[in-house]
Amino acid sequence: MSPIRLTDAELDAVMTAARPLAPHLRDAFLQQVADALASYTEIGPGIVARVCRDPPPRGRVDDVNACATAAPITAKRAAPVAGRQGRCAPQ
């Protein structure tokens, strides 16, 4: 595969999309993105954003896609439910 030329902003978008993934999943995600981008004759910010948001399935990527599309933790989601103990709470 020939090198893919990205602007600084496009490369930053790819790296930002990979950042929330667990370190052991980043390589597979980045390879998926590179493979998908290689299929385009012209690459721009919209293509990069779309590929990072919806990488094409390939091999065992369920973990990668699940992490990439997981909803961010917000204050509402992070707040404990009153009266319920978490898995790590003392029994």
MOPAC internal coordinates of N, CA, C and O (Angstrom, degrees):
PM7 1SCF
backbone

  N    0.0000 0     0.00 0     0.00 0    0    0    0
  C    1.4435 1     0.00 0     0.00 0    1    0    0
  C    1.5270 1   108.00 1     0.00 0    2    1    0
  O    1.2310 1   121.37 1   -44.00 1    3    2    1
  N    1.3223 1   114.99 1   136.00 1    3    2    1
  C    1.4605 1   118.77 1   177.85 1    5    3    2
  C    1.5268 1   109.62 1   -79.10 1    6    5    3
  O    1.2310 1   120.47 1   -22.27 1    7    6    5
  N    1.3196 1   116.71 1   157.73 1    7    6    5
  C    1.4682 1   119.89 1  -179.30 1    9    7    6
  C    1.5309 1   111.41 1   -59.91 1   10    9    7
  O    1.2310 1   121.21 1   -34.16 1   11   10    9
  N    1.3172 1   115.30 1   145.84 1   11   10    9
  C    1.4601 1   121.64 1   177.38 1   13   11   10
  C    1.5207 1   107.09 1   -99.09 1   14   13   11
  O    1.2310 1   120.70 1   -52.57 1   15   14   13
  N    1.3093 1   116.26 1   127.43 1   15   14   13
  C    1.4630 1   119.98 1  -178.77 1   17   15   14
  C    1.5160 1   109.26 1   -95.68 1   18   17   15
  O    1.2310 1   121.22 1   -60.92 1   19   18   17
  N    1.3211 1   115.27 1   119.08 1   19   18   17
  C    1.4583 1   122.21 1   177.78 1   21   19   18
  C    1.5172 1   109.32 1  -121.81 1   22   21   19
  O    1.2310 1   120.84 1   -31.80 1   23   22   21
  N    1.3145 1   115.99 1   148.20 1   23   22   21
  C    1.4575 1   119.55 1   173.34 1   25   23   22
  C    1.5294 1   107.75 1   -73.22 1   26   25   23
  O    1.2310 1   120.81 1   -11.23 1   27   26   25
  N    1.3148 1   116.06 1   168.77 1   27   26   25
  C    1.4617 1   119.41 1   177.04 1   29   27   26
  C    1.5258 1   110.98 1   -58.91 1   30   29   27
  O    1.2310 1   120.28 1   139.25 1   31   30   29
  N    1.3185 1   117.06 1   -40.75 1   31   30   29
  C    1.4691 1   121.29 1  -179.50 1   33   31   30
  C    1.5327 1   110.71 1   -65.91 1   34   33   31
  O    1.2310 1   119.79 1   139.69 1   35   34   33
  N    1.3330 1   118.00 1   -40.31 1   35   34   33
  C    1.4650 1   121.25 1   179.47 1   37   35   34
  C    1.5241 1   111.04 1   -67.32 1   38   37   35
  O    1.2310 1   120.61 1   137.32 1   39   38   37
  N    1.3365 1   116.44 1   -42.68 1   39   38   37
  C    1.4606 1   119.82 1   177.37 1   41   39   38
  C    1.5233 1   110.42 1   -63.73 1   42   41   39
  O    1.2310 1   120.31 1   140.35 1   43   42   41
  N    1.3061 1   117.01 1   -39.65 1   43   42   41
  C    1.4594 1   121.09 1   177.51 1   45   43   42
  C    1.5316 1   110.29 1   -62.21 1   46   45   43
  O    1.2310 1   119.96 1   140.82 1   47   46   45
  N    1.3317 1   117.67 1   -39.18 1   47   46   45
  C    1.4665 1   121.15 1   178.58 1   49   47   46
  C    1.5304 1   110.89 1   -63.74 1   50   49   47
  O    1.2310 1   120.30 1   139.00 1   51   50   49
  N    1.3264 1   117.04 1   -41.00 1   51   50   49
  C    1.4678 1   121.03 1   178.49 1   53   51   50
  C    1.5273 1   110.33 1   -64.62 1   54   53   51
  O    1.2310 1   120.53 1   133.50 1   55   54   53
  N    1.3137 1   116.60 1   -46.50 1   55   54   53
  C    1.4634 1   120.11 1  -178.67 1   57   55   54
  C    1.5305 1   111.46 1   -67.34 1   58   57   55
  O    1.2310 1   120.24 1   145.11 1   59   58   57
  N    1.3234 1   117.14 1   -34.89 1   59   58   57
  C    1.4539 1   120.87 1   176.53 1   61   59   58
  C    1.5272 1   110.69 1   -65.88 1   62   61   59
  O    1.2310 1   120.24 1   141.76 1   63   62   61
  N    1.3181 1   117.15 1   -38.24 1   63   62   61
  C    1.4678 1   120.70 1   177.71 1   65   63   62
  C    1.5284 1   111.30 1   -66.92 1   66   65   63
  O    1.2310 1   120.01 1   147.85 1   67   66   65
  N    1.3262 1   117.59 1   -32.15 1   67   66   65
  C    1.4603 1   121.64 1  -178.86 1   69   67   66
  C    1.5239 1   112.67 1   -81.53 1   70   69   67
  O    1.2310 1   120.10 1   155.74 1   71   70   69
  N    1.3176 1   117.42 1   -24.26 1   71   70   69
  C    1.4688 1   121.59 1  -173.82 1   73   71   70
  C    1.5298 1   114.39 1   -55.81 1   74   73   71
  O    1.2310 1   118.02 1   138.13 1   75   74   73
  N    1.3466 1   121.38 1   -41.87 1   75   74   73
  C    1.4696 1   119.85 1  -178.18 1   77   75   74
  C    1.5282 1   114.31 1   -71.61 1   78   77   75
  O    1.2310 1   120.39 1   166.38 1   79   78   77
  N    1.3198 1   116.87 1   -13.62 1   79   78   77
  C    1.4645 1   120.09 1  -178.56 1   81   79   78
  C    1.5191 1   110.67 1   -73.55 1   82   81   79
  O    1.2310 1   121.24 1   -28.63 1   83   82   81
  N    1.3140 1   115.23 1   151.37 1   83   82   81
  C    1.4554 1   120.08 1   173.30 1   85   83   82
  C    1.5289 1   107.92 1   -61.24 1   86   85   83
  O    1.2310 1   120.04 1   -36.48 1   87   86   85
  N    1.3322 1   117.53 1   143.52 1   87   86   85
  C    1.4717 1   119.65 1  -176.37 1   89   87   86
  C    1.5327 1   114.37 1   -51.70 1   90   89   87
  O    1.2310 1   119.69 1   143.22 1   91   90   89
  N    1.3202 1   118.20 1   -36.78 1   91   90   89
  C    1.4682 1   119.34 1  -177.76 1   93   91   90
  C    1.5335 1   112.25 1   -74.22 1   94   93   91
  O    1.2310 1   119.05 1   170.27 1   95   94   93
  N    1.3286 1   119.42 1    -9.73 1   95   94   93
  C    1.4618 1   122.32 1   178.91 1   97   95   94
  C    1.5244 1   112.72 1  -101.08 1   98   97   95
  O    1.2310 1   120.23 1   167.32 1   99   98   97
  N    1.3175 1   117.17 1   -12.68 1   99   98   97
  C    1.4652 1   120.32 1  -174.75 1  101   99   98
  C    1.5213 1   113.09 1   -64.89 1  102  101   99
  O    1.2310 1   120.17 1   139.46 1  103  102  101
  N    1.3204 1   117.28 1   -40.54 1  103  102  101
  C    1.4612 1   120.13 1  -177.73 1  105  103  102
  C    1.5231 1   110.70 1   -60.83 1  106  105  103
  O    1.2310 1   120.53 1   134.92 1  107  106  105
  N    1.3312 1   116.59 1   -45.08 1  107  106  105
  C    1.4661 1   120.04 1   179.38 1  109  107  106
  C    1.5164 1   111.16 1   -63.34 1  110  109  107
  O    1.2310 1   120.45 1   138.77 1  111  110  109
  N    1.3255 1   116.75 1   -41.23 1  111  110  109
  C    1.4635 1   120.83 1   178.52 1  113  111  110
  C    1.5280 1   110.57 1   -62.91 1  114  113  111
  O    1.2310 1   120.44 1   132.24 1  115  114  113
  N    1.3318 1   116.77 1   -47.76 1  115  114  113
  C    1.4598 1   120.42 1  -179.16 1  117  115  114
  C    1.5270 1   111.47 1   -63.53 1  118  117  115
  O    1.2310 1   120.43 1   143.96 1  119  118  117
  N    1.3286 1   116.79 1   -36.04 1  119  118  117
  C    1.4695 1   119.88 1   177.59 1  121  119  118
  C    1.5230 1   110.42 1   -66.86 1  122  121  119
  O    1.2310 1   120.38 1   139.47 1  123  122  121
  N    1.3375 1   116.88 1   -40.53 1  123  122  121
  C    1.4648 1   120.67 1   176.69 1  125  123  122
  C    1.5214 1   110.93 1   -60.65 1  126  125  123
  O    1.2310 1   120.94 1   134.79 1  127  126  125
  N    1.3184 1   115.80 1   -45.21 1  127  126  125
  C    1.4620 1   120.33 1  -179.88 1  129  127  126
  C    1.5267 1   109.83 1   -62.60 1  130  129  127
  O    1.2310 1   120.18 1   134.72 1  131  130  129
  N    1.3139 1   117.26 1   -45.28 1  131  130  129
  C    1.4692 1   120.85 1  -179.94 1  133  131  130
  C    1.5233 1   110.74 1   -61.98 1  134  133  131
  O    1.2310 1   120.15 1   135.96 1  135  134  133
  N    1.3282 1   117.31 1   -44.04 1  135  134  133
  C    1.4661 1   120.72 1   179.30 1  137  135  134
  C    1.5257 1   111.04 1   -62.38 1  138  137  135
  O    1.2310 1   120.58 1   137.73 1  139  138  137
  N    1.3322 1   116.50 1   -42.27 1  139  138  137
  C    1.4603 1   120.33 1  -179.62 1  141  139  138
  C    1.5271 1   110.81 1   -67.14 1  142  141  139
  O    1.2310 1   120.19 1   136.92 1  143  142  141
  N    1.3220 1   117.24 1   -43.08 1  143  142  141
  C    1.4667 1   120.38 1  -179.76 1  145  143  142
  C    1.5202 1   111.90 1   -65.79 1  146  145  143
  O    1.2310 1   120.37 1   148.83 1  147  146  145
  N    1.3408 1   116.91 1   -31.17 1  147  146  145
  C    1.4646 1   120.77 1  -179.93 1  149  147  146
  C    1.5261 1   112.08 1   -64.97 1  150  149  147
  O    1.2310 1   120.10 1   159.50 1  151  150  149
  N    1.3319 1   117.42 1   -20.50 1  151  150  149
  C    1.4574 1   120.02 1  -178.63 1  153  151  150
  C    1.5324 1   112.76 1   -82.02 1  154  153  151
  O    1.2310 1   119.87 1   171.48 1  155  154  153
  N    1.3220 1   117.85 1    -8.52 1  155  154  153
  C    1.4655 1   121.48 1   179.78 1  157  155  154
  C    1.5207 1   110.21 1   -96.19 1  158  157  155
  O    1.2310 1   121.26 1   -37.07 1  159  158  157
  N    1.3398 1   115.19 1   142.93 1  159  158  157
  C    1.4644 1   119.00 1   177.32 1  161  159  158
  C    1.5212 1   110.73 1   -82.09 1  162  161  159
  O    1.2310 1   120.32 1   147.07 1  163  162  161
  N    1.3294 1   116.99 1   -32.93 1  163  162  161
  C    1.4582 1   121.45 1   176.17 1  165  163  162
  C    1.5191 1   108.20 1  -125.64 1  166  165  163
  O    1.2310 1   120.87 1   -46.20 1  167  166  165
  N    1.3211 1   115.95 1   133.80 1  167  166  165
  C    1.4602 1   121.43 1  -178.55 1  169  167  166
  C    1.5187 1   108.30 1  -117.81 1  170  169  167
  O    1.2310 1   121.21 1   -48.88 1  171  170  169
  N    1.3139 1   115.30 1   131.12 1  171  170  169
  C    1.4533 1   120.97 1   177.16 1  173  171  170
  C    1.5182 1   109.33 1  -137.41 1  174  173  171
  O    1.2310 1   120.01 1     0.31 1  175  174  173
  N    1.3130 1   117.58 1  -179.69 1  175  174  173
  C    1.4615 1   120.72 1  -177.09 1  177  175  174
  C    1.5269 1   113.40 1   -59.60 1  178  177  175
  O    1.2310 1   119.95 1   144.49 1  179  178  177
  N    1.3247 1   117.70 1   -35.51 1  179  178  177
  C    1.4659 1   120.56 1   179.36 1  181  179  178
  C    1.5146 1   112.47 1   -66.74 1  182  181  179
  O    1.2310 1   120.47 1   137.10 1  183  182  181
  N    1.3237 1   116.70 1   -42.90 1  183  182  181
  C    1.4708 1   121.21 1   178.38 1  185  183  182
  C    1.5206 1   109.74 1   -64.19 1  186  185  183
  O    1.2310 1   120.31 1   134.96 1  187  186  185
  N    1.3225 1   117.02 1   -45.04 1  187  186  185
  C    1.4706 1   120.93 1  -179.81 1  189  187  186
  C    1.5200 1   109.95 1   -60.74 1  190  189  187
  O    1.2310 1   120.31 1   134.21 1  191  190  189
  N    1.3322 1   117.01 1   -45.79 1  191  190  189
  C    1.4681 1   120.38 1  -179.89 1  193  191  190
  C    1.5198 1   111.11 1   -61.87 1  194  193  191
  O    1.2310 1   120.09 1   136.71 1  195  194  193
  N    1.3284 1   117.43 1   -43.29 1  195  194  193
  C    1.4652 1   121.23 1  -179.11 1  197  195  194
  C    1.5297 1   111.10 1   -65.04 1  198  197  195
  O    1.2310 1   120.27 1   136.15 1  199  198  197
  N    1.3156 1   117.09 1   -43.85 1  199  198  197
  C    1.4638 1   120.73 1  -179.22 1  201  199  198
  C    1.5277 1   110.65 1   -65.44 1  202  201  199
  O    1.2310 1   120.36 1   140.80 1  203  202  201
  N    1.3273 1   116.93 1   -39.20 1  203  202  201
  C    1.4693 1   120.11 1   178.96 1  205  203  202
  C    1.5279 1   111.34 1   -69.30 1  206  205  203
  O    1.2310 1   120.95 1   145.09 1  207  206  205
  N    1.3166 1   115.80 1   -34.91 1  207  206  205
  C    1.4597 1   120.08 1  -178.57 1  209  207  206
  C    1.5223 1   110.91 1   -75.39 1  210  209  207
  O    1.2310 1   120.03 1   139.17 1  211  210  209
  N    1.3318 1   117.55 1   -40.83 1  211  210  209
  C    1.4643 1   122.57 1  -175.87 1  213  211  210
  C    1.5176 1   110.64 1  -128.89 1  214  213  211
  O    1.2310 1   119.66 1  -109.36 1  215  214  213
  N    1.3447 1   118.25 1    70.64 1  215  214  213
  C    1.4687 1   118.35 1  -179.44 1  217  215  214
  C    1.5200 1   110.01 1   -65.67 1  218  217  215
  O    1.2310 1   119.55 1   -38.21 1  219  218  217
  N    1.3271 1   118.46 1   141.79 1  219  218  217
  C    1.4592 1   120.67 1  -179.31 1  221  219  218
  C    1.5227 1   110.72 1   -67.09 1  222  221  219
  O    1.2310 1   119.84 1   -38.03 1  223  222  221
  N    1.3284 1   117.91 1   141.97 1  223  222  221
  C    1.4670 1   119.69 1   180.00 1  225  223  222
  C    1.5230 1   110.93 1   -66.66 1  226  225  223
  O    1.2310 1   121.08 1   -40.00 1  227  226  225
  N    1.3217 1   115.54 1   140.00 1  227  226  225
  C    1.4608 1   120.79 1   177.80 1  229  227  226
  C    1.5174 1   108.24 1  -158.96 1  230  229  227
  O    1.2310 1   120.22 1   -56.36 1  231  230  229
  N    1.2926 1   117.18 1   123.64 1  231  230  229
  C    1.4631 1   120.35 1   179.14 1  233  231  230
  C    1.5127 1   110.97 1    63.11 1  234  233  231
  O    1.2310 1   120.50 1    37.40 1  235  234  233
  N    1.3106 1   116.64 1  -142.60 1  235  234  233
  C    1.4639 1   122.07 1  -179.59 1  237  235  234
  C    1.5192 1   108.81 1   -95.99 1  238  237  235
  O    1.2310 1   121.20 1   -91.17 1  239  238  237
  N    1.3150 1   115.32 1    88.83 1  239  238  237
  C    1.4573 1   119.76 1  -177.34 1  241  239  238
  C    1.5230 1   111.79 1  -120.87 1  242  241  239
  O    1.2310 1   119.86 1  -168.91 1  243  242  241
  N    1.3271 1   117.86 1    11.09 1  243  242  241
  C    1.4559 1   119.78 1  -179.49 1  245  243  242
  C    1.5159 1   110.98 1   -55.97 1  246  245  243
  O    1.2310 1   120.15 1   137.14 1  247  246  245
  N    1.3435 1   117.32 1   -42.86 1  247  246  245
  C    1.4546 1   120.38 1  -179.91 1  249  247  246
  C    1.5240 1   110.98 1   -63.68 1  250  249  247
  O    1.2310 1   120.37 1   140.38 1  251  250  249
  N    1.3229 1   116.89 1   -39.62 1  251  250  249
  C    1.4581 1   120.65 1  -179.43 1  253  251  250
  C    1.5205 1   109.92 1   -65.38 1  254  253  251
  O    1.2310 1   120.24 1   131.54 1  255  254  253
  N    1.3328 1   117.14 1   -48.46 1  255  254  253
  C    1.4551 1   119.98 1  -178.71 1  257  255  254
  C    1.5149 1   111.32 1   -65.04 1  258  257  255
  O    1.2310 1   119.63 1   142.12 1  259  258  257
  N    1.3177 1   118.32 1   -37.88 1  259  258  257
  C    1.4616 1   120.85 1   179.63 1  261  259  258
  C    1.5192 1   110.50 1   -63.93 1  262  261  259
  O    1.2310 1   120.49 1   139.09 1  263  262  261
  N    1.3138 1   116.66 1   -40.91 1  263  262  261
  C    1.4705 1   119.35 1   179.54 1  265  263  262
  C    1.5170 1   111.09 1   -70.88 1  266  265  263
  O    1.2310 1   120.51 1   141.95 1  267  266  265
  N    1.3056 1   116.63 1   -38.05 1  267  266  265
  C    1.4591 1   119.62 1  -176.79 1  269  267  266
  C    1.5209 1   112.10 1   -69.98 1  270  269  267
  O    1.2310 1   120.32 1   151.37 1  271  270  269
  N    1.3427 1   116.99 1   -28.63 1  271  270  269
  C    1.4524 1   119.27 1  -176.04 1  273  271  270
  C    1.5217 1   112.73 1  -105.46 1  274  273  271
  O    1.2310 1   120.04 1  -176.35 1  275  274  273
  N    1.3167 1   117.53 1     3.65 1  275  274  273
  C    1.4630 1   119.66 1  -179.07 1  277  275  274
  C    1.5213 1   110.06 1   -65.60 1  278  277  275
  O    1.2310 1   121.56 1   -36.99 1  279  278  277
  N    1.3276 1   114.62 1   143.01 1  279  278  277
  C    1.4607 1   119.31 1   179.17 1  281  279  278
  C    1.5240 1   108.99 1   -67.24 1  282  281  279
  O    1.2310 1   120.27 1   -39.85 1  283  282  281
  N    1.3213 1   117.09 1   140.15 1  283  282  281
  C    1.4610 1   118.97 1   178.80 1  285  283  282
  C    1.5185 1   110.93 1   -65.90 1  286  285  283
  O    1.2310 1   120.77 1   -28.56 1  287  286  285
  N    1.3090 1   116.14 1   151.44 1  287  286  285
  C    1.4606 1   120.20 1   178.61 1  289  287  286
  C    1.5211 1   107.62 1   -76.78 1  290  289  287
  O    1.2310 1   121.10 1   -58.09 1  291  290  289
  N    1.2906 1   115.51 1   121.91 1  291  290  289
  C    1.4592 1   121.20 1   178.22 1  293  291  290
  C    1.5197 1   108.08 1  -107.54 1  294  293  291
  O    1.2310 1   120.52 1    -8.98 1  295  294  293
  N    1.3072 1   116.61 1   171.02 1  295  294  293
  C    1.4678 1   120.57 1   178.94 1  297  295  294
  C    1.5212 1   110.29 1   -58.74 1  298  297  295
  O    1.2310 1   120.22 1   142.53 1  299  298  297
  N    1.3235 1   117.18 1   -37.47 1  299  298  297
  C    1.4644 1   120.92 1  -179.51 1  301  299  298
  C    1.5258 1   110.91 1   -66.36 1  302  301  299
  O    1.2310 1   119.98 1   136.06 1  303  302  301
  N    1.3466 1   117.64 1   -43.94 1  303  302  301
  C    1.4648 1   120.86 1  -179.73 1  305  303  302
  C    1.5192 1   111.27 1   -70.83 1  306  305  303
  O    1.2310 1   119.95 1   148.15 1  307  306  305
  N    1.3271 1   117.70 1   -31.85 1  307  306  305
  C    1.4545 1   120.85 1  -175.49 1  309  307  306
  C    1.5250 1   112.02 1   -79.73 1  310  309  307
  O    1.2310 1   120.08 1   161.43 1  311  310  309
  N    1.3227 1   117.46 1   -18.57 1  311  310  309
  C    1.4665 1   120.49 1  -177.49 1  313  311  310
  C    1.5308 1   110.58 1   -71.76 1  314  313  311
  O    1.2310 1   119.79 1   -46.23 1  315  314  313
  N    1.3357 1   118.00 1   133.77 1  315  314  313
  C    1.4593 1   119.90 1   179.41 1  317  315  314
  C    1.5278 1   110.73 1   -71.10 1  318  317  315
  O    1.2310 1   121.57 1   -29.68 1  319  318  317
  N    1.3143 1   114.60 1   150.32 1  319  318  317
  C    1.4606 1   120.64 1   177.17 1  321  319  318
  C    1.5163 1   107.67 1   -82.77 1  322  321  319
  O    1.2310 1   120.29 1   -49.31 1  323  322  321
  N    1.3278 1   117.05 1   130.69 1  323  322  321
  C    1.4639 1   121.54 1  -178.02 1  325  323  322
  C    1.5294 1   110.24 1   -59.83 1  326  325  323
  O    1.2310 1   120.81 1   -46.74 1  327  326  325
  N    1.3305 1   116.05 1   133.26 1  327  326  325
  C    1.4577 1   121.25 1   176.73 1  329  327  326
  C    1.5155 1   115.28 1    85.15 1  330  329  327
  O    1.2310 1   119.82 1   175.85 1  331  330  329
  N    1.3132 1   117.95 1    -4.15 1  331  330  329
  C    1.4673 1   120.11 1   180.00 1  333  331  330
  C    1.5099 1   109.66 1  -110.57 1  334  333  331
  O    1.2310 1   120.95 1   -41.22 1  335  334  333
  N    1.2875 1   115.79 1   138.78 1  335  334  333
  C    1.4634 1   120.25 1   176.70 1  337  335  334
  C    1.5235 1   109.28 1   -99.10 1  338  337  335
  O    1.2310 1   120.92 1   -40.08 1  339  338  337
  N    1.3039 1   115.85 1   139.92 1  339  338  337
  C    1.4489 1   120.05 1   176.21 1  341  339  338
  C    1.5154 1   111.34 1   -77.33 1  342  341  339
  O    1.2310 1   119.78 1    -6.16 1  343  342  341
  N    1.2983 1   118.02 1   173.84 1  343  342  341
  C    1.4531 1   121.18 1  -179.12 1  345  343  342
  C    1.5208 1   111.98 1   -63.51 1  346  345  343
  O    1.2310 1   120.13 1   152.73 1  347  346  345
  N    1.3277 1   117.36 1   -27.27 1  347  346  345
  C    1.4515 1   120.38 1  -176.88 1  349  347  346
  C    1.5320 1   112.43 1   -94.82 1  350  349  347
  O    1.2310 1   120.38 1   177.55 1  351  350  349
  N    1.3059 1   116.88 1    -2.45 1  351  350  349
  C    1.4634 1   119.76 1  -179.33 1  353  351  350
  C    1.5261 1   109.69 1   -72.35 1  354  353  351
  O    1.2310 1   119.98 1   -34.74 1  355  354  353
  N    1.3310 1   117.64 1   145.26 1  355  354  353
  C    1.4563 1   119.59 1   178.41 1  357  355  354
  C    1.5237 1   110.74 1   -62.72 1  358  357  355
  O    1.2310 1   121.04 1   -39.77 1  359  358  357
  N    1.2740 1   115.61 1   140.23 1  359  358  357
  C    1.4788 1   120.91 1  -178.63 1  361  359  358
  C    1.4990 1   111.95 1   -89.31 1  362  361  359
  O    1.2310 1   120.10 1   180.00 1  363  362  361

